[in-house]
Amino acid sequence: MVMKGKKGLIVGVANNKSIAYGIAKACKEQGAEIAFTFMNEQIEKRVRPIAEEFGSSYVYELDVSRPEHFTALRESLQKDFGEIDFIVHSVAFAPKDALDGEFVNTPKSAFNIAMEISVFSLIELTQALLPIISSQGSILTLSYLGSVKHVAHYNVMGVAKAALESTVRYLAFDLGKKGIRVNAISAGPIRTLAASGIGDFRFILKWNEANAPLRKNVTIQEVGNSAMYLLSDLSSGVSGEIHYVDGGYNIMGMCAVEEVDGKATMVWDTLQ
């Protein structure tokens, strides 16, 4: 069990379909002790049963838009654990209307919200918990291909994820001198609560499956296993990386085609 004796915090579990849940499961199966956070009472009702499922009584309130919550979180973790070995940051948000239409029409308020919740929350979380992260600790966040490529209906969130990936690199440099690693996983599309806000998401799933080299969409279990590797000592020489878990979709330079009646036809057309 490669994570036996490790203690960590997972921020952003929404339900048992979320990527953060897959990460928690993989870490628990390898022996980790896990604490969870919830944003509000509605989310708390979902998180506490998940914590119980993983044998954890450590559940803390954290609304990343409220600075005082970060201080309270550190104090609670220090009291309950002393120090922690890993952090999973699975937090992102943008107003739904900023994910539709043309990006050029993005309101400033929506841009600021997306950046604060999706990006600065990682910085603020790191700042708050740095005093209690072990010297061989690991921090992991979640990104998506829309950070480096145009993805329909992703708009301002793509810009936020680009900033998040840059944040990973700068944090990795700063924290490297302390022996702390910072990485991100860029997961393929998965049917989660967060993904429900993205337009045409069913089609995106079909498109990814048709064009990824592995001809499939990834699962939260597959992302969870990769995350467990990055959070464990198995990846002790890895920091500042954006690790793709998307069936290989990110390597593709053009869409897949099929021959129909002697003519090359885009798989896109057959998915309509």
C-alpha positions as CSV (number, residue, x, y, z in Angstrom):
1,M,0.0,0.0,0.0
2,V,2.0,2.9,-1.3
3,M,0.1,5.6,0.7
4,K,0.1,3.9,4.0
5,G,0.7,6.4,6.8
6,K,-0.1,9.4,4.5
7,K,-2.6,12.0,5.6
8,G,-4.3,14.3,3.1
9,L,-7.0,16.8,2.4
10,I,-9.4,16.6,-0.6
11,V,-11.2,19.8,-1.5
12,G,-14.1,19.7,-3.9
13,V,-15.9,16.3,-3.6
14,A,-19.5,17.0,-4.7
15,N,-20.8,13.4,-4.9
16,N,-19.7,9.9,-5.7
17,K,-19.6,10.7,-9.4
18,S,-17.0,13.5,-9.0
19,I,-13.3,13.2,-10.0
20,A,-12.4,14.1,-6.5
21,Y,-14.3,11.1,-5.3
22,G,-12.3,8.9,-7.6
23,I,-9.1,10.3,-6.3
24,A,-10.2,9.8,-2.7
25,K,-11.1,6.2,-3.4
26,A,-7.7,5.4,-5.0
27,C,-5.8,7.0,-2.2
28,K,-7.9,5.3,0.5
29,E,-7.4,1.9,-1.2
30,Q,-3.6,2.5,-1.0
31,G,-3.8,3.2,2.8
32,A,-4.2,7.0,3.0
33,E,-6.1,8.8,5.7
34,I,-8.3,11.5,4.2
35,A,-10.1,14.6,5.3
36,F,-12.8,16.4,3.3
37,T,-14.3,19.8,2.9
38,F,-17.8,21.1,2.1
39,M,-18.8,24.5,0.8
40,N,-22.3,24.8,2.3
41,E,-25.0,22.8,4.1
42,Q,-26.3,21.4,0.9
43,I,-22.9,20.0,-0.1
44,E,-22.3,18.9,3.5
45,K,-25.2,16.5,3.3
46,R,-23.4,14.8,0.3
47,V,-19.9,14.9,1.7
48,R,-20.4,13.4,5.2
49,P,-21.7,10.1,3.9
50,I,-18.7,9.9,1.6
51,A,-16.4,10.6,4.5
52,E,-18.1,7.9,6.5
53,E,-17.6,5.5,3.5
54,F,-13.9,6.1,3.6
55,G,-13.8,5.8,7.4
56,S,-13.1,9.5,8.0
57,S,-14.7,11.7,10.6
58,Y,-12.7,14.7,9.4
59,V,-15.0,17.0,7.5
60,Y,-14.5,20.8,7.5
61,E,-16.3,23.8,6.1
62,L,-14.5,25.6,3.3
63,D,-16.0,28.3,1.0
64,V,-13.0,29.5,-0.9
65,S,-14.6,32.9,-1.3
66,R,-14.3,33.4,2.5
67,P,-10.7,34.1,3.7
68,E,-11.6,33.3,7.3
69,H,-12.4,29.7,6.3
70,F,-8.8,29.0,5.3
71,T,-7.5,30.0,8.7
72,A,-10.1,27.9,10.5
73,L,-9.3,25.0,8.2
74,R,-5.6,25.1,9.0
75,E,-6.2,25.3,12.7
76,S,-8.6,22.3,12.5
77,L,-6.2,20.2,10.4
78,Q,-3.3,21.0,12.7
79,K,-5.3,20.0,15.7
80,D,-6.5,16.8,14.2
81,F,-3.5,15.7,12.1
82,G,-0.5,17.8,13.2
83,E,0.7,17.9,9.6
84,I,-0.6,16.6,6.2
85,D,1.1,15.0,3.3
86,F,-1.1,15.9,0.4
87,I,-3.7,18.3,-0.9
88,V,-6.2,17.8,-3.7
89,H,-7.7,21.0,-5.1
90,S,-10.8,20.2,-7.2
91,V,-12.5,23.6,-7.3
92,A,-13.7,25.5,-10.3
93,F,-16.6,27.8,-11.1
94,A,-17.8,30.3,-13.7
95,P,-21.2,31.8,-14.2
96,K,-23.1,29.6,-16.6
97,D,-23.9,32.5,-19.0
98,A,-20.2,33.0,-19.4
99,L,-19.8,29.6,-20.9
100,D,-22.2,30.2,-23.8
101,G,-22.0,32.6,-26.7
102,E,-18.8,34.4,-27.8
103,F,-15.9,34.6,-25.5
104,V,-15.4,38.3,-26.5
105,N,-18.6,39.1,-24.7
106,T,-17.4,37.8,-21.3
107,P,-18.4,40.2,-18.5
108,K,-15.7,41.4,-16.3
109,S,-17.6,40.2,-13.2
110,A,-17.7,36.6,-14.7
111,F,-14.0,36.7,-15.5
112,N,-13.1,37.8,-12.0
113,I,-15.3,35.1,-10.4
114,A,-13.8,32.4,-12.6
115,M,-10.3,33.5,-11.7
116,E,-10.9,33.9,-8.0
117,I,-12.7,30.6,-7.5
118,S,-10.8,28.4,-10.0
119,V,-7.3,29.8,-9.7
120,F,-6.6,32.0,-6.7
121,S,-8.3,29.4,-4.4
122,L,-5.3,27.1,-5.1
123,I,-2.8,29.9,-4.2
124,E,-4.8,30.8,-1.1
125,L,-5.2,27.2,0.0
126,T,-1.4,26.6,-0.4
127,Q,-0.6,29.8,1.5
128,A,-2.9,28.8,4.4
129,L,-1.8,25.2,4.7
130,L,1.9,25.5,3.8
131,P,2.9,25.6,7.6
132,I,1.4,22.1,8.1
133,I,2.4,20.4,4.8
134,S,5.1,17.8,5.3
135,S,8.5,18.3,3.7
136,Q,7.8,15.6,1.1
137,G,4.3,16.7,0.5
138,S,2.4,16.8,-2.8
139,I,-0.3,19.2,-4.1
140,L,-2.5,18.3,-7.0
141,T,-5.1,20.3,-8.9
142,L,-7.4,19.5,-11.9
143,S,-7.3,21.1,-15.3
144,Y,-8.8,20.4,-18.8
145,L,-7.7,20.6,-22.4
146,G,-9.6,23.8,-22.8
147,S,-6.6,25.5,-21.1
148,V,-4.4,25.1,-24.2
149,K,-6.9,24.5,-27.0
150,H,-10.2,26.1,-28.0
151,V,-13.1,23.9,-26.7
152,A,-16.6,24.9,-27.5
153,H,-18.7,26.1,-24.6
154,Y,-15.7,26.4,-22.3
155,N,-14.9,30.1,-22.9
156,V,-13.8,31.9,-19.7
157,M,-13.2,28.6,-17.9
158,G,-10.5,27.8,-20.5
159,V,-8.7,31.0,-19.7
160,A,-9.0,30.2,-16.0
161,K,-7.6,26.7,-16.5
162,A,-4.7,28.2,-18.4
163,A,-4.0,30.5,-15.5
164,L,-4.3,27.5,-13.2
165,E,-1.7,25.5,-15.1
166,S,0.7,28.5,-15.0
167,T,0.1,28.7,-11.3
168,V,1.1,25.1,-10.9
169,R,4.5,25.8,-12.5
170,Y,5.2,28.9,-10.3
171,L,4.1,27.2,-7.1
172,A,6.2,24.1,-8.1
173,F,9.3,26.4,-8.3
174,D,8.6,28.2,-5.0
175,L,7.7,25.1,-3.0
176,G,10.4,22.9,-4.5
177,K,13.0,24.2,-2.1
178,K,10.8,22.8,0.7
179,G,10.6,19.4,-1.0
180,I,6.9,19.9,-1.8
181,R,5.7,19.0,-5.3
182,V,2.9,20.6,-7.3
183,N,1.2,19.0,-10.3
184,A,-2.0,19.0,-12.2
185,I,-4.1,16.4,-14.0
186,S,-5.8,17.3,-17.2
187,A,-8.6,14.8,-17.4
188,G,-10.7,14.0,-20.4
189,P,-14.5,14.8,-20.3
190,I,-16.3,12.9,-17.6
191,R,-20.0,13.0,-16.8
192,T,-19.8,14.9,-13.5
193,L,-22.0,17.5,-11.7
194,A,-19.5,20.2,-12.9
195,A,-19.7,19.1,-16.5
196,S,-23.5,19.4,-16.5
197,G,-23.1,23.1,-17.0
198,I,-21.2,22.8,-20.3
199,G,-23.3,23.0,-23.4
200,D,-23.5,20.0,-25.8
201,F,-21.6,17.9,-23.3
202,R,-23.1,14.6,-24.6
203,F,-21.7,15.4,-28.0
204,I,-18.3,16.3,-26.5
205,L,-18.2,12.8,-24.9
206,K,-19.0,11.2,-28.2
207,W,-16.4,13.2,-30.0
208,N,-13.7,12.5,-27.5
209,E,-14.5,8.7,-27.6
210,A,-14.4,8.7,-31.4
211,N,-11.1,10.6,-31.7
212,A,-9.0,9.5,-28.7
213,P,-6.3,6.9,-29.6
214,L,-7.8,4.6,-27.0
215,R,-11.3,5.1,-28.5
216,K,-12.9,5.6,-25.1
217,N,-13.7,8.1,-22.4
218,V,-11.8,7.9,-19.2
219,T,-13.4,7.1,-15.8
220,I,-13.0,8.7,-12.4
221,Q,-11.2,5.5,-11.3
222,E,-8.6,6.0,-14.0
223,V,-8.1,9.6,-13.1
224,G,-8.0,8.6,-9.4
225,N,-5.2,6.1,-10.0
226,S,-3.1,8.6,-11.8
227,A,-3.7,11.2,-9.1
228,M,-2.7,8.6,-6.4
229,Y,0.6,8.2,-8.2
230,L,1.2,11.9,-8.3
231,L,0.3,12.2,-4.6
232,S,2.4,9.3,-3.5
233,D,6.2,8.9,-3.2
234,L,6.1,7.0,-6.5
235,S,6.3,10.4,-8.2
236,S,8.9,11.9,-5.9
237,G,10.8,13.2,-8.9
238,V,7.8,14.8,-10.6
239,S,6.8,18.5,-10.1
240,G,5.3,21.3,-12.2
241,E,3.7,18.8,-14.6
242,I,0.4,18.8,-16.4
243,H,-0.4,15.1,-16.7
244,Y,-3.0,14.2,-19.3
245,V,-5.5,11.4,-18.5
246,D,-7.8,11.6,-21.5
247,G,-7.3,8.4,-23.5
248,G,-4.6,10.2,-25.5
249,Y,-7.0,12.7,-27.0
250,N,-4.6,15.6,-26.4
251,I,-2.1,14.3,-29.0
252,M,-4.5,14.5,-31.9
253,G,-3.8,17.0,-34.6
254,M,-6.8,16.3,-36.7
255,C,-10.2,14.5,-36.3
256,A,-10.7,10.9,-37.2
257,V,-12.2,10.2,-40.6
258,E,-14.1,7.3,-42.1
259,E,-14.3,6.2,-45.7
260,V,-17.9,6.3,-46.9
261,D,-18.7,5.6,-50.5
262,G,-15.1,6.1,-51.4
263,K,-14.9,9.5,-49.8
264,A,-13.3,10.6,-46.5
265,T,-16.0,11.6,-44.1
266,M,-15.4,13.2,-40.7
267,V,-16.5,11.1,-37.8
268,W,-18.1,14.4,-36.6
269,D,-20.7,13.9,-39.3
270,T,-21.5,10.4,-38.3
271,L,-22.1,11.5,-34.7
272,Q,-24.7,14.1,-35.5
